[in-house]
């Protein structure tokens, strides 16, 4: 198996280009093995998919459960893995930074910290507090060897303000984040403006209808990394729902004609 140090070096190198890369999002060891076998050079967990795997909605997974899933996925593949660590399961900067330390111990090459509070009445951390949290996480990331992605959730939390999004990302960059991210950016022009405002890699999150663009378009706009969020998990669940509804409502098994035979699926797990 590839060591964590080797995975970390490969992960850092991917962000240096010269091309944009897609970081695919599995939800368990099996889906991780399939994605790695397909040739994806790096993987990342998704908080929504991780919650769905446990039969819950996004945001209802504990730190211990999140890190246990990350450890399982890291052990299953030889490619670097990053984790969606939400707000790092804490509000205070030092407590959030401790999550980074624990995440590195699972074998992860990287992970994210976001400025969403989880409080619907005050969905985003106040600017200076958000920056302090990133700075604390970045300090620990340098100590343990970890690629830190700092996310602003403006577009997902009712504040579609491009100027404030850029302001926060620039501050997170200055605070020491290695990668910047703003899920939900609505158009390529906004993506281009964000990338032009930063000197470090920008991660675009695909997976939202009407707000997902081709790899070539994103690369031309300056994007370095493209994540898929919960979209692969949703695609798998869509297949489950369609097949189960056919059986339940029609009493037929036509979905079997569209599925991979077990031996073919097993090839991805060898």
N, C-alpha and C positions, 0 to 999 in steps of 0.2 A: 504494500500500500504506500501511496505517496505521503510524505510527512506533511505536517501542518506548515512548516517553514517553506517547503517547496510549493505548496498550494498558495501560500501568501505571496511568494515571489511571482508566481504565474498570474495571480489576480492583479497585482500591481502593474505588471507588464501589459495586461489586457487594456488597462485604462490609458496607457500611453500611445495606443493606436498601432498603426496608422489609420485603422478603420474602426467604425463603430462596431460593437458586439452586442449580441442579445444574451441577456442573462435570464434563463427560463426558471419558472417557479413551480417546483414539485410540492407535494403535500405529505409524502411519506417516502420510505426507503425504496419501495417498488417504483413509484413514479420518477424518483430521482435516478434510479438505474436506467430506466427507459430513456429519459432525456439525455443522460450522459452517453448512452450507447448511440443515440442519434447524432452525437457530435457537438452538443452544446458545451462550450469551454468553461462555463461557470454556471452555478445555480444559485437561487435565492429562495428562502421561504417567503410565504405570504401570510400575513396575520389572518386574513379572511379565510384562506384555505385551511390554515392550521386550526382555526376555530371550527370550521365546518367538519373537519375530520373528527372532532370531538363532539359533534352534534350541537354546536353552539353558534351564536352569531359573533361577528367580528368584535374584538375588544373585550371578550369574556374568557380569555385564556390567562392563566397565571404565569409569572416569570418562570417558575419551575417547569411548568408544562411546555412552555415555549422552548426553553433550553433543552429539555428532554427530546423534543422532536428534532431540534437542530442537531443534537448529538447523533441521533439515529441516522439522519440524512448524511451528515459528514462521514460517518463510518461506512456508509454504503457505496460511496463513489470516490474516485481519485481526482475529481475536479474541485476547484475551490468553491466554497459555499458561503454566501452572505445571508444574514437573517433580518427579517422585518421585526425589529424590537419595539415597535410602536413608540411610546414616549419613554422607553426604557423602564417602564413599570414604577416610575417614581416622579415626583414633582421637583424635589430638591436636587440641585446640581450634583452633589457628591453621591447621593443615593442612586441617581441615574447613571453616574460614571461607574459605580460598582457593578451594574448590570453589564457594562462593557467588559470588565475584568472577568466576570463569570462566563460571558459569552465566548471569550477567547479560549477559555479552558475546555470548552466543548469540542474544539477543533475548527470552529468557524474562522474564516479568513477576514470577514468583515460583517458589518451590521449597521443598522440605521437608528437615528434618534430624530424624533419629530416634535414640532411645536404645538401639536393638538393636545388639549388638556384632558379630554374625555368628559368635560362638563358642558352640556348643551347650552347653558346660560352664559358661559364664558369659554367658547370653543378653542381659543388660541392663547398660549402663554403671552404675557406682556413682553414686548420686544427685548428689553434688557435682560429679563429673566430667561427668555429663550436663548439668548446669546451666551449667558453664563452656563446654561446647561450644556450647550455644544462645546464650550471651552473646557469644561470639566471632563466631558466624555473624550475630547480630543487628547487631553493630557494623558489619560489612562491608555488610550489607543496607541500613543507613541511608546509608552512603557511596555506594553504587552505585544506589540506588533499586530495591528488591526486596521483594516481599511474602513474608516468611518464615513458614512453617508448621512448628511444632515438634510432634513426635509422640512419645507414649510407647507402647511396644509391649507393655505388660503383658499384655493379653488375648490377644495372639498368641504370647506367649513363655512360657506356663505360669505366669503370675502374675496371675490374675483378681481383683485386689485393688482395689476401687473407691476406698477411702480413699487408697491409695498413688498410684493413677492421678490423682486430684484433686490430691494433694500435688505430684506432678511437674508437672502442667499449670499449676498456680498458680505454681510456681517458674519454669517456662519463660516464662510470661506476664510475670513480674516481670523476667526476664532480657532481655526485649525482643522476643519473638516476636510477630508480627502476628496469627497464626491458630493455634489449638490443635487437636490431633487425637489420638484414641485409638481405633485400629481394633479392631473386634471387641467393642465394648460390647454386652452381650447383651439388654438390654431398655430400653424407653422410660423407665422410672422412673430407671434409672441415667443415661441420656442427660440427663434433666431435671435431675438432681442435679449433673451435671458442668456443664451450661450455667449453672445458678444460681450455681455457685462461681466463674465466670469473668466478667471484664468485657470480654474480647475475643472475636471470633467463634470458634465451635466448628465444625469440619468433621466430619460423620458419614460414615463409609465404608460405603456399601451394597455388596451383592455376596455376603454370606455367608448361606446358607440358614438360615432361622429367626431371623436377626439383621438383617433388612432391613425397613424400615418405609416407609410412604408419605411423600411429600413433605409432605403436610398434617400428618401425625402428628409428623414430625420438626420442622417449623416450629413447631407448637404447643408442643413440648418445649423450644424455644429455639435450635434448630440454625440456623445462618446459611448454611452451605455443605454440599452433599451431593456426594461423589465416588463414582464407580462402580468404582474399582479395576480389576481384570482382567476384570470381568463381561462387558463388551461383546466383548472379545477371546475370552473363553471361549464366548460365544454364537456368534461367527463360526466358531470352531474346531469347535463342536458341529455346525453346519451342514455344514462340510467333512467331518467324520467320518461323518455320516449319509449324505451323498451318495456318498462314496467307498466306504463299506461296501455300499451298494445296488448299485453297479456291480460291486464285487469279488465279492460273495457271491450276487447275484441275476442279474447280467448285464442289468439294466434301468436305465432312465434317468428314472424318475418324478420325481426331484428337479428336473428341468428345468421341470416345470409349476409349481414353487413359487418359481423364481428370477426376478429382475428381468431384463427384456430389456436388452441392452447400451445402446440409446439412452436408456432410462429411467435407468439407472445413470449414464450420462454427464452427465445434467442436473445432477447433484450436483457434478460436477467442472468445470463451466464457470466 
